[in-house]
Amino acid sequence: MLKKYSFPIIIALISTLIFCFSPGLSEHIRPKSPLVQHFVEAKVTRMVSQELSPDPHVPSVITGRQIFFAKILEGAEKGKEVRITNPLSRQHNVYVQAGDHFIMMIRLKKDGQPYYWAFNHKRSPAIYAMLTIFLLLLLSFGKKEGLNSVVSLYFTAALITGVLIPAIFAGWNPVLLTIVLMGLKIVVNYILVCGYNHKSFCAMIGTLLGVIAAGAFSQIFGEMAHLSGIYLDKGEDIVYLTTAHPVQIRWLMFTAIMISALGAVMDVAISISSSYHELSQADPTLTPAQLRKASMNIGRDIMGTMTNTLILAIAGGSLTTMMMVWGFNMPVIQFINTPLVTMAVVHGLAGSIGIVLTIPLTAWACSALFPVKIREKEII
């Protein structure tokens, strides 16, 4: 039993070690904030006054001002009751009532006195509950494969937050770093999900080449359109997070599209590799050329749905931008040349190109790496 789960256990331990040691090892390269502040959970004990009214444009949003007392529930000032003035607007709308829990920001002012602020609603219970439901469903229906999927997600999170982001802030080249880390992620994921065999090895090759193609097209055509990582969400803010090694923000488009397209490209690659494998098992007399052609025919059916999946995901994230375009009745020459729209289009098309190229790349890898004697004997 232990041997059966040895690889997932090893990957889970490596991921845990990354999460444990990365903060300490990367602390010296973390951008330093001039603000002295920390966040704690607090509870509203009693209301002092409220001047509230519905927003005239969004009646469901309450605006105005609240004054209340809150008890700090954790940290050095645990148990302390403080008075808070809470202005409510559309953008900052932490409307609370007596007994509510919220996240309080405590910031030291220039004179050394603390300033207390109702920073946000406590949203973590909803996130943890949803995550628990997701994990239970994954483990209930997937069993061992579900467990391996959880370990794979855990490993991905460790690579991105514990290695990729600190290394980018350390001044490393995002392109080479992303290729290496995503390559490692691809290998581990396929071994966990599919095992170590010709099917997974071909899918690894197709996936890596596909996401590199997506990243390359994103970078090349992004620069042709005079875009760079600075136009990514919060890209300009990253520029001001100064460290001893400036972030190479020019190459962040490559990194962003490789990460965002990876899931869809992996689905396509393993579908092509599995199709090739199953066809070879069903009829061992088929030649590599025939198997390759059949796999690519299957890939054409997959292509339409997967490109739609990627484009629709990007469109969903850009919904409010599209609403603004429609609402202001912008002419094509205006909206197609705005950075946000151009960035979304380049990302969507680059990811779709990566998906399309993954199909022939994986099929060719299968035809080269599935010898006839292996095809006749290998089983899943």
PATI-399464 format. One record per residue (C-alpha): residue number from 1; residue in three letters; x, y, z. Coordinates in steps of 0.25 Angstrom, whole numbers, m for minus. Layout:
<pts>
+-----+------+-------+-------+-------+
! pos ! code !     x !     y !     z !
+-----+------+-------+-------+-------+
! NUM !  ALA !     X !     Y !     Z !
...
+-----+------+-------+-------+-------+
</pts>
This chain:
<pts>
+-----+------+-------+-------+-------+
! pos ! code !     x !     y !     z !
+-----+------+-------+-------+-------+
!   1 !  MET !     0 !     0 !     0 !
!   2 !  LEU !    11 !    10 !     4 !
!   3 !  LYS !    19 !     7 !    m9 !
!   4 !  LYS !     6 !    10 !   m17 !
!   5 !  TYR !     5 !    24 !   m11 !
!   6 !  SER !    20 !    26 !   m10 !
!   7 !  PHE !    22 !    36 !   m22 !
!   8 !  PRO !    10 !    45 !   m17 !
!   9 !  ILE !    15 !    45 !    m3 !
!  10 !  ILE !    29 !    49 !    m8 !
!  11 !  ILE !    23 !    60 !   m16 !
!  12 !  ALA !    14 !    65 !    m5 !
!  13 !  LEU !    26 !    65 !     4 !
!  14 !  ILE !    34 !    73 !    m6 !
!  15 !  SER !    23 !    83 !    m7 !
!  16 !  THR !    22 !    85 !     8 !
!  17 !  LEU !    37 !    87 !     9 !
!  18 !  ILE !    36 !    98 !    m2 !
!  19 !  PHE !    24 !   105 !     6 !
!  20 !  CYS !    32 !   104 !    19 !
!  21 !  PHE !    46 !   109 !    15 !
!  22 !  SER !    42 !   118 !     3 !
!  23 !  PRO !    38 !   130 !    12 !
!  24 !  GLY !    51 !   130 !    20 !
!  25 !  LEU !    60 !   128 !     8 !
!  26 !  SER !    53 !   139 !     0 !
!  27 !  GLU !    51 !   149 !    11 !
!  28 !  HIS !    63 !   157 !     7 !
!  29 !  ILE !    58 !   159 !    m7 !
!  30 !  ARG !    44 !   163 !    m3 !
!  31 !  PRO !    40 !   177 !    m6 !
!  32 !  LYS !    40 !   186 !     6 !
!  33 !  SER !    28 !   194 !    10 !
!  34 !  PRO !    29 !   207 !    16 !
!  35 !  LEU !    16 !   205 !    24 !
!  36 !  VAL !    16 !   198 !    37 !
!  37 !  GLN !     3 !   190 !    38 !
!  38 !  HIS !    m3 !   177 !    41 !
!  39 !  PHE !   m17 !   170 !    40 !
!  40 !  VAL !   m25 !   163 !    50 !
!  41 !  GLU !   m39 !   158 !    52 !
!  42 !  ALA !   m49 !   167 !    60 !
!  43 !  LYS !   m63 !   167 !    65 !
!  44 !  VAL !   m73 !   178 !    65 !
!  45 !  THR !   m77 !   180 !    79 !
!  46 !  ARG !   m87 !   192 !    79 !
!  47 !  MET !   m91 !   203 !    69 !
!  48 !  VAL !   m89 !   217 !    72 !
!  49 !  SER !   m95 !   224 !    60 !
!  50 !  GLN !   m99 !   222 !    46 !
!  51 !  GLU !  m102 !   231 !    34 !
!  52 !  LEU !  m106 !   222 !    23 !
!  53 !  SER !  m113 !   223 !    10 !
!  54 !  PRO !  m115 !   214 !    m2 !
!  55 !  ASP !  m105 !   218 !   m14 !
!  56 !  PRO !  m114 !   225 !   m24 !
!  57 !  HIS !  m108 !   217 !   m36 !
!  58 !  VAL !  m107 !   203 !   m29 !
!  59 !  PRO !  m118 !   203 !   m18 !
!  60 !  SER !  m113 !   189 !   m13 !
!  61 !  VAL !  m100 !   196 !    m8 !
!  62 !  ILE !  m101 !   204 !     5 !
!  63 !  THR !   m92 !   217 !     6 !
!  64 !  GLY !   m90 !   227 !    17 !
!  65 !  ARG !   m82 !   225 !    30 !
!  66 !  GLN !   m82 !   217 !    42 !
!  67 !  ILE !   m76 !   219 !    56 !
!  68 !  PHE !   m75 !   206 !    65 !
!  69 !  PHE !   m66 !   199 !    75 !
!  70 !  ALA !   m59 !   186 !    71 !
!  71 !  LYS !   m52 !   176 !    80 !
!  72 !  ILE !   m39 !   171 !    74 !
!  73 !  LEU !   m39 !   155 !    74 !
!  74 !  GLU !   m24 !   152 !    71 !
!  75 !  GLY !   m10 !   157 !    72 !
!  76 !  ALA !    m2 !   166 !    82 !
!  77 !  GLU !   m15 !   174 !    85 !
!  78 !  LYS !   m24 !   163 !    86 !
!  79 !  GLY !   m36 !   166 !    95 !
!  80 !  LYS !   m35 !   181 !    93 !
!  81 !  GLU !   m47 !   189 !    89 !
!  82 !  VAL !   m45 !   201 !    79 !
!  83 !  ARG !   m53 !   211 !    73 !
!  84 !  ILE !   m54 !   211 !    58 !
!  85 !  THR !   m59 !   221 !    48 !
!  86 !  ASN !   m64 !   213 !    35 !
!  87 !  PRO !   m67 !   222 !    23 !
!  88 !  LEU !   m75 !   214 !    12 !
!  89 !  SER !   m74 !   216 !    m3 !
!  90 !  ARG !   m76 !   207 !   m15 !
!  91 !  GLN !   m61 !   203 !   m15 !
!  92 !  HIS !   m59 !   201 !     0 !
!  93 !  ASN !   m72 !   196 !     5 !
!  94 !  VAL !   m70 !   188 !    18 !
!  95 !  TYR !   m84 !   190 !    24 !
!  96 !  VAL !   m85 !   183 !    37 !
!  97 !  GLN !   m95 !   181 !    49 !
!  98 !  ALA !   m93 !   178 !    63 !
!  99 !  GLY !   m87 !   164 !    65 !
! 100 !  ASP !   m81 !   163 !    51 !
! 101 !  HIS !   m67 !   158 !    49 !
! 102 !  PHE !   m58 !   166 !    40 !
! 103 !  ILE !   m43 !   168 !    36 !
! 104 !  MET !   m37 !   180 !    43 !
! 105 !  MET !   m24 !   187 !    38 !
! 106 !  ILE !   m15 !   193 !    49 !
! 107 !  ARG !    m5 !   203 !    44 !
! 108 !  LEU !     5 !   211 !    51 !
! 109 !  LYS !     4 !   226 !    48 !
! 110 !  LYS !    16 !   235 !    47 !
! 111 !  ASP !    15 !   239 !    62 !
! 112 !  GLY !    15 !   224 !    66 !
! 113 !  GLN !     0 !   224 !    69 !
! 114 !  PRO !    m8 !   212 !    64 !
! 115 !  TYR !   m19 !   215 !    53 !
! 116 !  TYR !   m30 !   205 !    53 !
! 117 !  TRP !   m38 !   202 !    40 !
! 118 !  ALA !   m49 !   193 !    35 !
! 119 !  PHE !   m41 !   187 !    24 !
! 120 !  ASN !   m50 !   176 !    19 !
! 121 !  HIS !   m61 !   166 !    21 !
! 122 !  LYS !   m57 !   152 !    27 !
! 123 !  ARG !   m58 !   144 !    14 !
! 124 !  SER !   m49 !   133 !    17 !
! 125 !  PRO !   m60 !   124 !    23 !
! 126 !  ALA !   m67 !   124 !     9 !
! 127 !  ILE !   m54 !   120 !     2 !
! 128 !  TYR !   m50 !   109 !    12 !
! 129 !  ALA !   m64 !   103 !    11 !
! 130 !  MET !   m64 !   103 !    m4 !
! 131 !  LEU !   m50 !    97 !    m4 !
! 132 !  THR !   m55 !    86 !     5 !
! 133 !  ILE !   m66 !    83 !    m4 !
! 134 !  PHE !   m57 !    82 !   m16 !
! 135 !  LEU !   m47 !    73 !    m9 !
! 136 !  LEU !   m58 !    64 !    m4 !
! 137 !  LEU !   m64 !    63 !   m18 !
! 138 !  LEU !   m50 !    60 !   m24 !
! 139 !  LEU !   m47 !    50 !   m14 !
! 140 !  SER !   m60 !    43 !   m14 !
! 141 !  PHE !   m62 !    41 !   m29 !
! 142 !  GLY !   m47 !    41 !   m33 !
! 143 !  LYS !   m42 !    32 !   m21 !
! 144 !  LYS !   m27 !    30 !   m24 !
! 145 !  GLU !   m27 !    38 !   m36 !
! 146 !  GLY !   m34 !    49 !   m29 !
! 147 !  LEU !   m23 !    49 !   m18 !
! 148 !  ASN !   m13 !    50 !   m28 !
! 149 !  SER !   m20 !    62 !   m34 !
! 150 !  VAL !   m20 !    69 !   m21 !
! 151 !  VAL !    m5 !    66 !   m19 !
! 152 !  SER !    m2 !    71 !   m33 !
! 153 !  LEU !   m10 !    84 !   m30 !
! 154 !  TYR !    m2 !    85 !   m17 !
! 155 !  PHE !    11 !    84 !   m24 !
! 156 !  THR !     7 !    94 !   m35 !
! 157 !  ALA !     3 !   104 !   m24 !
! 158 !  ALA !    17 !   102 !   m17 !
! 159 !  LEU !    24 !   104 !   m30 !
! 160 !  ILE !    17 !   117 !   m34 !
! 161 !  THR !    17 !   124 !   m20 !
! 162 !  GLY !    29 !   117 !   m14 !
! 163 !  VAL !    39 !   117 !   m25 !
! 164 !  LEU !    34 !   125 !   m38 !
! 165 !  ILE !    29 !   138 !   m31 !
! 166 !  PRO !    41 !   140 !   m22 !
! 167 !  ALA !    51 !   136 !   m33 !
! 168 !  ILE !    45 !   147 !   m42 !
! 169 !  PHE !    47 !   157 !   m31 !
! 170 !  ALA !    61 !   152 !   m30 !
! 171 !  GLY !    63 !   157 !   m44 !
! 172 !  TRP !    63 !   143 !   m51 !
! 173 !  ASN !    59 !   142 !   m66 !
! 174 !  PRO !    44 !   139 !   m65 !
! 175 !  VAL !    44 !   132 !   m79 !
! 176 !  LEU !    55 !   121 !   m75 !
! 177 !  LEU !    50 !   120 !   m61 !
! 178 !  THR !    35 !   118 !   m66 !
! 179 !  ILE !    39 !   107 !   m76 !
! 180 !  VAL !    47 !    99 !   m66 !
! 181 !  LEU !    37 !   100 !   m55 !
! 182 !  MET !    25 !    97 !   m64 !
! 183 !  GLY !    33 !    86 !   m70 !
! 184 !  LEU !    35 !    80 !   m56 !
! 185 !  LYS !    20 !    82 !   m53 !
! 186 !  ILE !    16 !    75 !   m66 !
! 187 !  VAL !    25 !    63 !   m63 !
! 188 !  VAL !    20 !    61 !   m49 !
! 189 !  ASN !     6 !    63 !   m53 !
! 190 !  TYR !     6 !    53 !   m63 !
! 191 !  ILE !    13 !    43 !   m55 !
! 192 !  LEU !     3 !    45 !   m43 !
! 193 !  VAL !    m9 !    44 !   m52 !
! 194 !  CYS !    m5 !    34 !   m63 !
! 195 !  GLY !     7 !    27 !   m58 !
! 196 !  TYR !    21 !    26 !   m65 !
! 197 !  ASN !    18 !    20 !   m78 !
! 198 !  HIS !    19 !    24 !   m93 !
! 199 !  LYS !     5 !    30 !   m93 !
! 200 !  SER !     9 !    40 !   m82 !
! 201 !  PHE !    23 !    43 !   m88 !
! 202 !  CYS !    17 !    47 !  m101 !
! 203 !  ALA !     7 !    56 !   m94 !
! 204 !  MET !    18 !    62 !   m87 !
! 205 !  ILE !    26 !    66 !   m99 !
! 206 !  GLY !    13 !    71 !  m106 !
! 207 !  THR !     9 !    79 !   m94 !
! 208 !  LEU !    22 !    86 !   m92 !
! 209 !  LEU !    24 !    89 !  m107 !
! 210 !  GLY !    10 !    94 !  m107 !
! 211 !  VAL !    11 !   104 !   m96 !
! 212 !  ILE !    24 !   109 !  m100 !
! 213 !  ALA !    18 !   112 !  m114 !
! 214 !  ALA !     6 !   119 !  m107 !
! 215 !  GLY !    16 !   127 !   m99 !
! 216 !  ALA !    25 !   130 !  m111 !
! 217 !  PHE !    13 !   135 !  m119 !
! 218 !  SER !     8 !   143 !  m108 !
! 219 !  GLN !    21 !   150 !  m106 !
! 220 !  ILE !    24 !   152 !  m121 !
! 221 !  PHE !    11 !   158 !  m125 !
! 222 !  GLY !     9 !   165 !  m112 !
! 223 !  GLU !    22 !   173 !  m114 !
! 224 !  MET !    18 !   175 !  m129 !
! 225 !  ALA !     5 !   182 !  m123 !
! 226 !  HIS !    14 !   190 !  m113 !
! 227 !  LEU !    10 !   182 !  m101 !
! 228 !  SER !    18 !   177 !   m89 !
! 229 !  GLY !    16 !   171 !   m76 !
! 230 !  ILE !    13 !   185 !   m70 !
! 231 !  TYR !    m1 !   184 !   m77 !
! 232 !  LEU !    m4 !   172 !   m69 !
! 233 !  ASP !   m14 !   173 !   m57 !
! 234 !  LYS !    m6 !   181 !   m46 !
! 235 !  GLY !     6 !   181 !   m56 !
! 236 !  GLU !     9 !   195 !   m53 !
! 237 !  ASP !     9 !   193 !   m38 !
! 238 !  ILE !    19 !   183 !   m39 !
! 239 !  VAL !    29 !   193 !   m45 !
! 240 !  TYR !    28 !   201 !   m32 !
! 241 !  LEU !    31 !   189 !   m23 !
! 242 !  THR !    46 !   192 !   m24 !
! 243 !  THR !    57 !   182 !   m20 !
! 244 !  ALA !    71 !   181 !   m22 !
! 245 !  HIS !    68 !   173 !   m35 !
! 246 !  PRO !    58 !   180 !   m44 !
! 247 !  VAL !    47 !   171 !   m49 !
! 248 !  GLN !    48 !   167 !   m63 !
! 249 !  ILE !    34 !   171 !   m66 !
! 250 !  ARG !    36 !   171 !   m81 !
! 251 !  TRP !    35 !   156 !   m81 !
! 252 !  LEU !    23 !   154 !   m71 !
! 253 !  MET !    14 !   152 !   m83 !
! 254 !  PHE !    21 !   139 !   m87 !
! 255 !  THR !    20 !   135 !   m72 !
! 256 !  ALA !     5 !   138 !   m71 !
! 257 !  ILE !     0 !   131 !   m84 !
! 258 !  MET !     9 !   119 !   m81 !
! 259 !  ILE !     2 !   117 !   m67 !
! 260 !  SER !   m12 !   121 !   m72 !
! 261 !  ALA !   m12 !   112 !   m84 !
! 262 !  LEU !    m5 !   100 !   m77 !
! 263 !  GLY !   m18 !    93 !   m73 !
! 264 !  ALA !   m25 !    93 !   m86 !
! 265 !  VAL !   m12 !    89 !   m94 !
! 266 !  MET !   m10 !    77 !   m84 !
! 267 !  ASP !   m25 !    73 !   m86 !
! 268 !  VAL !   m22 !    73 !  m101 !
! 269 !  ALA !    m9 !    66 !  m101 !
! 270 !  ILE !   m13 !    54 !   m92 !
! 271 !  SER !   m26 !    53 !  m100 !
! 272 !  ILE !   m17 !    51 !  m113 !
! 273 !  SER !    m7 !    42 !  m106 !
! 274 !  SER !   m18 !    33 !  m100 !
! 275 !  SER !   m26 !    32 !  m113 !
! 276 !  TYR !   m13 !    28 !  m120 !
! 277 !  HIS !   m10 !    17 !  m110 !
! 278 !  GLU !   m25 !    12 !  m110 !
! 279 !  LEU !   m25 !    11 !  m125 !
! 280 !  SER !   m11 !     4 !  m125 !
! 281 !  GLN !   m17 !    m6 !  m115 !
! 282 !  ALA !   m30 !    m8 !  m123 !
! 283 !  ASP !   m23 !   m11 !  m136 !
! 284 !  PRO !    m8 !   m14 !  m135 !
! 285 !  THR !    m7 !   m15 !  m150 !
! 286 !  LEU !    m9 !     0 !  m152 !
! 287 !  THR !     4 !     7 !  m156 !
! 288 !  PRO !     9 !    20 !  m149 !
! 289 !  ALA !     5 !    28 !  m160 !
! 290 !  GLN !   m10 !    23 !  m159 !
! 291 !  LEU !   m10 !    24 !  m144 !
! 292 !  ARG !    m5 !    38 !  m145 !
! 293 !  LYS !   m15 !    42 !  m155 !
! 294 !  ALA !   m26 !    36 !  m147 !
! 295 !  SER !   m21 !    43 !  m134 !
! 296 !  MET !   m21 !    56 !  m142 !
! 297 !  ASN !   m35 !    54 !  m147 !
! 298 !  ILE !   m40 !    52 !  m132 !
! 299 !  GLY !   m32 !    65 !  m129 !
! 300 !  ARG !   m40 !    73 !  m138 !
! 301 !  ASP !   m52 !    70 !  m130 !
! 302 !  ILE !   m45 !    73 !  m117 !
! 303 !  MET !   m39 !    86 !  m123 !
! 304 !  GLY !   m52 !    94 !  m125 !
! 305 !  THR !   m57 !    91 !  m110 !
! 306 !  MET !   m44 !    94 !  m104 !
! 307 !  THR !   m41 !   107 !  m111 !
! 308 !  ASN !   m55 !   112 !  m107 !
! 309 !  THR !   m52 !   108 !   m93 !
! 310 !  LEU !   m40 !   117 !   m93 !
! 311 !  ILE !   m46 !   129 !  m100 !
! 312 !  LEU !   m58 !   128 !   m92 !
! 313 !  ALA !   m50 !   128 !   m79 !
! 314 !  ILE !   m43 !   141 !   m84 !
! 315 !  ALA !   m56 !   147 !   m88 !
! 316 !  GLY !   m62 !   144 !   m75 !
! 317 !  GLY !   m51 !   151 !   m68 !
! 318 !  SER !   m52 !   163 !   m78 !
! 319 !  LEU !   m67 !   164 !   m77 !
! 320 !  THR !   m68 !   178 !   m70 !
! 321 !  THR !   m58 !   183 !   m81 !
! 322 !  MET !   m67 !   178 !   m92 !
! 323 !  MET !   m79 !   184 !   m85 !
! 324 !  MET !   m72 !   198 !   m85 !
! 325 !  VAL !   m68 !   196 !  m100 !
! 326 !  TRP !   m83 !   193 !  m103 !
! 327 !  GLY !   m88 !   204 !   m94 !
! 328 !  PHE !   m80 !   215 !  m100 !
! 329 !  ASN !   m83 !   210 !  m114 !
! 330 !  MET !   m68 !   210 !  m117 !
! 331 !  PRO !   m64 !   209 !  m131 !
! 332 !  VAL !   m55 !   197 !  m135 !
! 333 !  ILE !   m43 !   206 !  m138 !
! 334 !  GLN !   m44 !   211 !  m123 !
! 335 !  PHE !   m46 !   199 !  m115 !
! 336 !  ILE !   m38 !   189 !  m123 !
! 337 !  ASN !   m25 !   198 !  m120 !
! 338 !  THR !   m27 !   200 !  m105 !
! 339 !  PRO !   m17 !   192 !   m97 !
! 340 !  LEU !   m27 !   184 !   m89 !
! 341 !  VAL !   m35 !   179 !  m101 !
! 342 !  THR !   m22 !   176 !  m109 !
! 343 !  MET !   m16 !   169 !   m97 !
! 344 !  ALA !   m28 !   160 !   m95 !
! 345 !  VAL !   m29 !   157 !  m110 !
! 346 !  VAL !   m14 !   153 !  m111 !
! 347 !  HIS !   m15 !   144 !   m99 !
! 348 !  GLY !   m27 !   137 !  m104 !
! 349 !  LEU !   m22 !   135 !  m118 !
! 350 !  ALA !    m8 !   131 !  m113 !
! 351 !  GLY !   m14 !   121 !  m104 !
! 352 !  SER !   m23 !   115 !  m115 !
! 353 !  ILE !   m11 !   114 !  m124 !
! 354 !  GLY !    m3 !   106 !  m114 !
! 355 !  ILE !   m15 !    97 !  m113 !
! 356 !  VAL !   m16 !    95 !  m128 !
! 357 !  LEU !    m1 !    92 !  m129 !
! 358 !  THR !    m1 !    83 !  m118 !
! 359 !  ILE !   m10 !    73 !  m126 !
! 360 !  PRO !     0 !    70 !  m137 !
! 361 !  LEU !    12 !    71 !  m128 !
! 362 !  THR !     7 !    61 !  m118 !
! 363 !  ALA !     2 !    52 !  m130 !
! 364 !  TRP !    16 !    52 !  m136 !
! 365 !  ALA !    23 !    50 !  m123 !
! 366 !  CYS !    14 !    37 !  m121 !
! 367 !  SER !    17 !    32 !  m135 !
! 368 !  ALA !    32 !    34 !  m132 !
! 369 !  LEU !    32 !    28 !  m118 !
! 370 !  PHE !    22 !    16 !  m119 !
! 371 !  PRO !    29 !     5 !  m126 !
! 372 !  VAL !    21 !    m6 !  m132 !
! 373 !  LYS !    26 !   m16 !  m122 !
! 374 !  ILE !    22 !    m7 !  m110 !
! 375 !  ARG !     9 !    m4 !  m116 !
! 376 !  GLU !     5 !   m19 !  m117 !
! 377 !  LYS !     9 !   m22 !  m103 !
! 378 !  GLU !     7 !    m9 !   m94 !
! 379 !  ILE !    m5 !    m8 !   m86 !
! 380 !  ILE !   m10 !     3 !   m77 !
+-----+------+-------+-------+-------+
</pts>
